[in-house]
Amino acid sequence: MKRLIAFLLLLIASTSVVWAATEADYNAYQDKLKQIQELQQKLDSNKGQQKTLSSTITYLNDKIELTELEISQTEDKLKGLGEEIATLTVKIVRLDESLDRTAQLLISRVGEAYKRTYFKPMYMFLESGGFTDFFESSKYLQLAQSNDRNLLLQLQTDRDVKQEQKDIKETKQAELEQLQKTLFAQENSLSQQKKGKEELLAITRNDEQRFQQLLAAAQSDIASITQALAKAGVKIGKVATGDVIGSVGSSGCSTGPHLHFEVWENAKFENGVMIYGTRVNPKPYLEDGKYTRPVSNYPGNVTTWYGEVYFLGIHTGIDIANSLGTPIHPIMGGTAYFVSSPCSYNISGGTNLGKGILVDHENGLATLYWHIP
């Protein structure tokens, strides 16, 4: 029986293989993994070094290629997991059939066991044709009892193996669902990257001088926000959910009216200055029903998402385009500060002074509403 259990466990282990079931699959997987690692290293070393339109396009192309490779890798894993789950399903069905057969056999043996218990050995001896028949009957009885024990052990083993296979299948199913979410996110990211590249080419019209102008404007906007946050803001006072704290404008390094919205976690304020905090993706806060959305028409009017490839690397907030004067609300209550900083680059549609409202929500959360009039 120990050998049987060991064999079954070995069988289970041998069938729970990774998706790369053949040598060709494994080699293809390793090649793809190597490409991903090399591209990631290249992107890491070139990050923030895009000073020309050509180098920026090259960087974007590398990033798109990396995402496409990651999508292909995820699809391969999904295919492998799907095959594993299908195999496990077949094994569980077969184990069910084996359990049914063993159970039926045990039921049929119950009657025989009852007879062997009811007819005592002395009665069997008296009814037998002599010692030879009696010993033959006794040997048969012992063999039958041994078979019954084996059937019971087999039944328990099958039950244990079935439960183990069900547990493995549930784990694989959870992995499959997580990979499907990963694939969805990767496909969205690829779509945004391609869109970003197309927009860059459309905006610059593939012209280096035009690109340098946009690059300077982007640098000025980032510098303006950084400078505004580095100095003490003018305290406005307490604000509550639903209050109007400003309106959509195009102050500073802006090409048109929109709200640039940023969020920080673990934020700490001293004398009107946010002395530290971790900038995070605002999207979860905009989509969590606990918080008020700062402006209407989200997400339909989003022009740039947090983390999108930008002229300088990564966009630090979410840009939401609304008409000039659209009311802005804090996502929750807190203490509001007016912050501002000059824009060092003259850009059509903007002004020479960037303005915004910074809110300390006094729970480690801070939000910025930038480009107000």
C-alpha positions as CSV (number, residue, x, y, z in Angstrom):
1,M,0.0,0.0,0.0
2,K,2.9,2.4,0.8
3,R,4.3,1.7,-2.7
4,L,0.8,2.4,-4.2
5,I,0.6,5.7,-2.4
6,A,4.2,6.6,-3.3
7,F,3.4,5.8,-7.0
8,L,0.2,7.9,-6.9
9,L,2.1,10.9,-5.4
10,L,4.8,10.5,-8.1
11,L,2.2,10.4,-10.8
12,I,0.6,13.6,-9.4
13,A,3.9,15.4,-9.3
14,S,4.8,14.2,-12.8
15,T,1.6,15.5,-14.3
16,S,1.8,18.9,-12.5
17,V,4.3,20.3,-15.0
18,V,4.9,23.8,-16.0
19,W,3.6,25.1,-19.3
20,A,6.9,24.5,-21.1
21,A,6.2,20.8,-21.6
22,T,8.6,20.2,-24.5
23,E,12.2,21.2,-25.1
24,A,11.2,23.5,-27.9
25,D,8.7,25.3,-25.6
26,Y,11.3,25.6,-22.9
27,N,13.9,27.0,-25.2
28,A,11.4,29.5,-26.7
29,Y,10.4,30.5,-23.1
30,Q,14.1,31.1,-22.2
31,D,14.8,33.1,-25.3
32,K,11.8,35.3,-24.6
33,L,12.8,35.8,-21.0
34,K,16.3,36.8,-22.1
35,Q,14.9,39.3,-24.5
36,I,12.7,40.8,-21.8
37,Q,15.6,41.1,-19.4
38,E,17.8,42.7,-22.0
39,L,15.1,45.2,-23.0
40,Q,14.4,46.1,-19.4
41,Q,18.1,46.7,-18.7
42,K,18.2,48.9,-21.8
43,L,15.2,50.9,-20.8
44,D,16.4,51.3,-17.2
45,S,19.8,52.7,-18.4
46,N,18.2,55.0,-20.9
47,K,15.4,56.3,-18.7
48,G,15.3,60.1,-18.5
49,Q,18.0,60.4,-21.2
50,Q,15.6,61.3,-24.0
51,K,16.8,64.7,-25.2
52,T,15.9,64.4,-28.9
53,L,12.8,63.3,-30.8
54,S,14.7,60.4,-32.3
55,S,15.9,59.1,-28.9
56,T,12.4,59.5,-27.5
57,I,10.9,57.5,-30.3
58,T,13.5,54.8,-29.9
59,Y,12.8,54.6,-26.2
60,L,9.0,54.4,-26.8
61,N,9.6,51.6,-29.4
62,D,11.7,49.7,-27.0
63,K,9.0,50.0,-24.3
64,I,6.3,48.9,-26.7
65,E,8.4,45.9,-27.7
66,L,9.0,45.0,-24.1
67,T,5.3,45.1,-23.3
68,E,4.5,43.0,-26.4
69,L,7.0,40.4,-25.2
70,E,5.5,40.4,-21.7
71,I,2.0,39.9,-23.2
72,S,3.2,37.0,-25.3
73,Q,4.8,35.5,-22.1
74,T,1.6,35.9,-20.2
75,E,-0.4,34.3,-23.0
76,D,1.9,31.3,-23.0
77,K,1.5,30.9,-19.3
78,L,-2.3,31.2,-19.6
79,K,-2.2,28.5,-22.3
80,G,-0.1,26.2,-20.1
81,L,-2.4,26.7,-17.1
82,G,-5.4,26.1,-19.1
83,E,-4.0,22.7,-20.3
84,E,-3.0,21.8,-16.7
85,I,-6.5,22.6,-15.4
86,A,-8.1,20.5,-18.2
87,T,-5.8,17.6,-17.3
88,L,-6.7,17.9,-13.6
89,T,-10.4,18.0,-14.5
90,V,-10.1,14.7,-16.4
91,K,-8.1,13.1,-13.5
92,I,-10.8,14.2,-11.0
93,V,-13.5,12.7,-13.2
94,R,-11.6,9.4,-13.4
95,L,-11.0,9.4,-9.6
96,D,-14.8,9.9,-9.2
97,E,-15.4,6.9,-11.4
98,S,-12.9,4.9,-9.4
99,L,-14.5,5.9,-6.1
100,D,-17.9,4.9,-7.4
101,R,-16.6,1.5,-8.5
102,T,-14.8,0.9,-5.2
103,A,-17.9,2.0,-3.2
104,Q,-20.2,-0.4,-5.2
105,L,-17.8,-3.2,-4.7
106,L,-17.7,-2.6,-0.9
107,I,-21.5,-2.5,-0.8
108,S,-21.6,-5.9,-2.5
109,R,-19.1,-7.2,0.0
110,V,-21.2,-6.1,3.0
111,G,-23.6,-9.0,2.6
112,E,-20.7,-11.5,2.4
113,A,-19.1,-10.0,5.4
114,Y,-22.4,-10.3,7.3
115,K,-22.6,-14.0,6.4
116,R,-19.1,-14.7,7.5
117,T,-19.8,-13.0,10.9
118,Y,-23.2,-14.7,11.3
119,F,-22.0,-18.3,10.6
120,K,-19.5,-19.1,13.4
121,P,-16.3,-21.1,12.7
122,M,-17.6,-24.2,14.7
123,Y,-20.8,-24.2,12.6
124,M,-18.7,-24.0,9.4
125,F,-16.6,-26.9,10.7
126,L,-19.6,-29.1,11.4
127,E,-21.1,-28.2,8.1
128,S,-17.9,-28.8,6.1
129,G,-16.9,-32.1,4.6
130,G,-14.0,-32.5,6.9
131,F,-10.8,-30.8,7.9
132,T,-9.7,-30.2,4.3
133,D,-12.9,-28.4,3.4
134,F,-12.8,-26.5,6.7
135,F,-9.2,-25.3,6.1
136,E,-10.1,-24.3,2.5
137,S,-13.0,-22.3,3.8
138,S,-10.9,-20.6,6.5
139,K,-8.3,-19.6,3.9
140,Y,-11.0,-18.2,1.7
141,L,-12.4,-16.3,4.7
142,Q,-9.0,-14.8,5.5
143,L,-8.4,-13.8,1.8
144,A,-11.9,-12.2,1.7
145,Q,-11.2,-10.2,4.8
146,S,-7.8,-9.1,3.4
147,N,-9.5,-8.0,0.2
148,D,-12.1,-6.0,2.2
149,R,-9.3,-4.2,4.1
150,N,-7.5,-3.4,0.8
151,L,-10.8,-2.1,-0.7
152,L,-11.2,0.2,2.3
153,L,-7.6,1.4,2.1
154,Q,-8.1,2.0,-1.7
155,L,-11.2,4.0,-1.1
156,Q,-9.5,6.2,1.4
157,T,-6.5,6.6,-0.9
158,D,-8.7,7.6,-3.8
159,R,-10.5,10.1,-1.6
160,D,-7.2,11.7,-0.4
161,V,-5.9,11.8,-4.0
162,K,-9.1,13.4,-5.3
163,Q,-9.0,16.1,-2.6
164,E,-5.4,16.8,-3.4
165,Q,-6.2,17.1,-7.1
166,K,-9.1,19.4,-6.3
167,D,-6.9,21.6,-4.2
168,I,-4.3,21.8,-6.9
169,K,-7.0,22.7,-9.5
170,E,-8.3,25.5,-7.3
171,T,-4.8,26.9,-6.9
172,K,-4.2,26.7,-10.7
173,Q,-7.6,28.3,-11.3
174,A,-6.7,31.2,-9.0
175,E,-3.4,31.6,-10.8
176,L,-5.3,31.6,-14.1
177,E,-7.6,34.4,-13.0
178,Q,-4.7,36.5,-11.7
179,L,-2.9,36.0,-15.0
180,Q,-6.0,37.1,-16.9
181,K,-6.0,40.3,-14.9
182,T,-2.3,40.8,-15.6
183,L,-2.9,40.3,-19.3
184,F,-5.7,42.9,-19.3
185,A,-3.5,45.4,-17.6
186,Q,-0.6,44.7,-20.0
187,E,-2.9,45.1,-23.0
188,N,-4.2,48.4,-21.6
189,S,-0.6,49.6,-21.0
190,L,0.4,48.6,-24.6
191,S,-2.6,50.5,-26.0
192,Q,-1.6,53.6,-24.0
193,Q,2.0,53.4,-25.1
194,K,1.1,53.2,-28.7
195,K,-1.3,56.0,-28.3
196,G,1.4,58.1,-26.5
197,K,3.8,57.5,-29.4
198,E,1.1,58.4,-32.0
199,E,0.2,61.6,-30.1
200,L,3.9,62.6,-29.8
201,L,4.4,62.2,-33.6
202,A,1.1,64.1,-34.2
203,I,2.0,66.9,-31.9
204,T,5.6,67.3,-33.0
205,R,4.7,66.6,-36.6
206,N,8.0,64.6,-36.6
207,D,9.8,67.9,-36.3
208,E,12.8,68.2,-33.9
209,Q,12.4,71.9,-33.3
210,R,8.7,71.4,-32.3
211,F,9.8,68.6,-30.0
212,Q,12.4,70.7,-28.3
213,Q,9.7,73.4,-27.6
214,L,7.3,70.8,-26.1
215,L,10.2,69.3,-24.1
216,A,11.0,72.7,-22.6
217,A,7.4,73.3,-21.8
218,A,7.1,69.9,-20.0
219,Q,10.3,70.6,-18.1
220,S,9.0,74.0,-17.0
221,D,5.7,72.5,-15.9
222,I,7.4,69.9,-13.7
223,A,9.8,72.5,-12.3
224,S,6.9,74.8,-11.6
225,I,5.0,72.2,-9.6
226,T,8.1,71.1,-7.7
227,Q,8.9,74.7,-6.7
228,A,5.3,75.4,-5.7
229,L,5.3,72.4,-3.4
230,A,8.7,73.3,-1.9
231,K,7.6,76.5,-0.3
232,A,5.0,77.4,2.2
233,G,1.5,77.8,0.7
234,V,-1.0,80.5,1.8
235,K,-3.4,78.8,4.2
236,I,-7.0,79.0,3.0
237,G,-8.4,77.0,5.9
238,K,-10.6,74.1,6.5
239,V,-12.5,72.6,3.5
240,A,-15.1,69.9,3.4
241,T,-16.4,67.5,0.8
242,G,-18.6,69.3,-1.6
243,D,-16.9,72.7,-1.1
244,V,-15.6,74.5,-4.2
245,I,-11.9,75.1,-3.8
246,G,-11.2,76.5,-7.2
247,S,-12.0,76.2,-10.9
248,V,-10.5,74.6,-14.0
249,G,-8.0,77.0,-15.7
250,S,-4.8,76.9,-17.8
251,S,-2.4,78.8,-15.5
252,G,1.3,78.1,-15.8
253,C,2.8,75.8,-18.4
254,S,-0.5,74.7,-19.8
255,T,-1.7,74.3,-23.4
256,G,-5.4,74.7,-22.4
257,P,-7.9,74.4,-19.6
258,H,-7.6,71.2,-17.6
259,L,-7.1,69.9,-14.1
260,H,-3.7,68.3,-13.3
261,F,-4.6,66.1,-10.2
262,E,-2.0,64.5,-8.0
263,V,-2.1,62.4,-4.8
264,W,0.4,61.7,-2.1
265,E,0.3,59.1,0.7
266,N,2.3,59.2,4.0
267,A,2.3,63.0,3.6
268,K,3.4,65.2,6.5
269,F,3.0,69.0,6.7
270,E,4.9,71.6,8.7
271,N,4.0,75.3,8.5
272,G,2.2,74.9,5.3
273,V,4.9,72.9,3.6
274,M,4.6,69.2,2.7
275,I,8.0,68.1,4.0
276,Y,7.6,64.6,2.6
277,G,5.1,62.2,1.0
278,T,4.9,59.4,-1.6
279,R,3.4,60.3,-4.9
280,V,0.9,57.6,-6.0
281,N,-1.5,56.8,-8.8
282,P,-4.7,58.9,-8.2
283,K,-6.9,56.5,-10.1
284,P,-7.9,54.3,-7.2
285,Y,-9.0,57.4,-5.2
286,L,-11.0,58.7,-8.2
287,E,-12.8,55.3,-8.5
288,D,-13.4,54.6,-4.9
289,G,-16.9,55.6,-3.8
290,K,-15.6,56.9,-0.5
291,Y,-14.0,59.9,-2.2
292,T,-15.5,62.8,-4.2
293,R,-14.3,63.3,-7.7
294,P,-12.7,66.7,-8.1
295,V,-14.4,67.5,-11.4
296,S,-17.1,66.1,-13.6
297,N,-16.7,64.0,-16.8
298,Y,-14.2,61.6,-15.3
299,P,-12.9,59.3,-16.9
300,G,-14.3,60.4,-20.3
301,N,-12.3,63.6,-20.4
302,V,-8.9,62.2,-19.2
303,T,-6.2,63.3,-21.6
304,T,-3.2,61.9,-19.8
305,W,-3.1,59.1,-17.2
306,Y,-0.7,58.7,-14.3
307,G,2.4,56.7,-15.3
308,E,2.0,57.3,-19.0
309,V,5.2,57.8,-21.0
310,Y,5.9,61.5,-21.0
311,F,8.5,63.7,-22.6
312,L,10.5,63.3,-19.4
313,G,9.6,59.8,-18.5
314,I,6.5,59.3,-16.4
315,H,3.4,61.5,-16.0
316,T,3.0,62.3,-12.3
317,G,-0.8,62.8,-12.1
318,I,-4.0,62.6,-14.1
319,D,-5.0,65.4,-16.5
320,I,-8.7,65.9,-16.9
321,A,-9.9,68.3,-19.6
322,N,-12.9,70.5,-18.6
323,S,-14.2,73.8,-19.8
324,L,-12.8,76.9,-18.3
325,G,-14.3,77.7,-14.9
326,T,-15.6,74.2,-14.1
327,P,-15.8,73.9,-10.3
328,I,-13.2,71.8,-8.5
329,H,-14.0,70.0,-5.2
330,P,-11.6,68.3,-2.7
331,I,-11.8,64.5,-2.7
332,M,-12.4,64.7,1.1
333,G,-12.1,67.3,3.9
334,G,-8.9,68.8,5.2
335,T,-6.8,72.0,5.3
336,A,-6.3,73.8,2.0
337,Y,-3.3,75.9,0.9
338,F,-2.9,78.1,-2.2
339,V,0.4,77.3,-3.9
340,S,2.0,78.9,-7.0
341,S,5.2,79.1,-8.9
342,P,6.4,80.9,-12.1
343,C,6.4,79.1,-15.4
344,S,9.8,79.8,-17.0
345,Y,8.6,78.9,-20.5
346,N,6.2,81.0,-22.6
347,I,3.6,78.6,-23.9
348,S,0.5,79.4,-25.9
349,G,-2.6,78.7,-23.8
350,G,-0.8,79.1,-20.5
351,T,0.4,82.0,-18.2
352,N,3.6,83.0,-16.6
353,L,2.4,81.9,-13.2
354,G,1.3,78.3,-12.3
355,K,-1.4,78.1,-9.6
356,G,-3.0,75.3,-7.6
357,I,-4.6,74.2,-4.4
358,L,-2.8,71.7,-2.1
359,V,-5.0,70.0,0.5
360,D,-3.7,68.3,3.6
361,H,-6.4,65.7,4.5
362,E,-4.7,65.2,7.9
363,N,-4.7,61.4,7.6
364,G,-1.4,61.0,5.7
365,L,-3.2,61.8,2.4
366,A,-2.5,65.0,0.4
367,T,-3.9,66.1,-3.0
368,L,-2.9,68.8,-5.5
369,Y,-5.3,70.6,-7.9
370,W,-3.1,72.4,-10.4
371,H,-3.6,74.9,-13.3
372,I,-6.4,76.9,-11.5
373,P,-6.9,80.5,-12.9
